[in-house]
Amino acid sequence: MSAWTGIGLLALAIWSYLLLARGGFWLVRERDTGGLPAPSRWPAVVAVVPARNEADVIARSIGSLLRQDYPGPFRIVLVDDGSSDGTAGVAGAIEGGRRLDVLSGTELPSGWTGKLWALEQGIRHATAQGDPVDYFLLTDADIGHTPDNLRMLVARAEQDGRVLVSLMAELSCASWAERSLIPAFVYFFRMLYPFAWVARRDRRTAAAAGGCILVRRDALERSGGIAAIRSEIIDDCALARRLKDQGPIWLGLTRRATSLRPYGGFLKIGHMIARSAYAQLGYSPLVLAATIASMALVYLVPPLLALLHDGPARWLGLCAWLVMALSFQPMLRFYRQSPLWGLALPAIGAAYAFFTVQSAIDCWRGRGGLWKGRAQAMTGGI
């Protein structure tokens, strides 16, 4: 057996494992389908919305929260995190009555990321009012919600006794760059954190999607609160890990929460990916090197064998490439994209490898975790 045939066998074996033994991540089964029974009592919920330079979308986002048909007590706390574009003014002009409080955030303390400090201030404000709070809805300022979204979130949490329920918002997928990279973003996230494993109590896998997280107040407090994750760049998954120690959690895809802002071209999407990629690797150069080598084997080797070699190596490469393309189909259908994008997954994987390397370079240059003008990664050079 030639060396290339052996490499082809390894690549095919990896893809076989991913399809058959990785929690069915590619099947897109965990979805917010609704149809849940109403709880006997609708608990009190406070939505906490951190906002930094969101003037273009904040009215639509907060408006969608104000239109929730939630039967129980519900309030909204928006925390303006030092915006320079008039976000607070736009939010203050929204007719929210007593249901909406708009706060001006205080200076960012050392050791905190901006979003988490804004969430901390919003939670403190909500609990200081003296009104009962059973759940916090932690949601980004660029997310729109259908009127029944909160009701379905609470129904799921109450029915299953979940301490955290999170929805992966439907992301913008309009431009050519978005169509090529955004479905893969969710696909790769599910590969790292199979949603079926997230929901299982006997698995340590824990993840959440920061755009829409419903969390039980008492469980959050037992876990140490937002302060316990104050420096985390991938704050949603860090929160999920701590909450899973308190009880069961759940994460699924949805169309009830959607991103209100397009991501634009390749550079902007690449920046979004690079912001947290190196943090995902624990800021380790060795893990980075192993990750890039693994991505080359998994995504690039199959098409290279199929196109440049002959004999068994070619057929093994072709089989691995087809299995790869097949695994991408459910996500492409969810995002209403052409199935032909499945054949482009090797090139998409190469782009993500590039963004991962760029993330490491940004951290080494002191610009890691750059978000809205802030470099937030708690790491320096190599």
Secondary structure, 3 states (H helix, E strand, C coil): CCHHHHHHHHHHHHHHHHHHHCCCHHHCCCECCCCCCCCCCCCCEEEEEEECCCCCCHHHHHHHHHCCCCCCCEEEEEEECCCCCCHHHHHHCCCCHHHEEEEECCCCCCCCCHHHHHHHHHHHHHHHCCCCCCEEEEECCCEEECCCHHHHHHHHHHHHCCCEEEEEEECCCCCHHHHHHHHHHHHHHHHHCCHHHHHCCCCCCCCCCCCEEEEEHHHHHHCCCHHHHCCCCCHHHHHHHHHHCCCCEEEEEEEEEEECCCCCCHHHHHHHHHHHHHHHCCCCHHHHHHHHHHHHHHHHHHHHHHHHCCHHHHHHHHHHHHHHHHHHHHHHHHCCCCHHHHHHHHHHHHHHHHHHHHHHHHHHCCCCCCECCECCCCCCCC
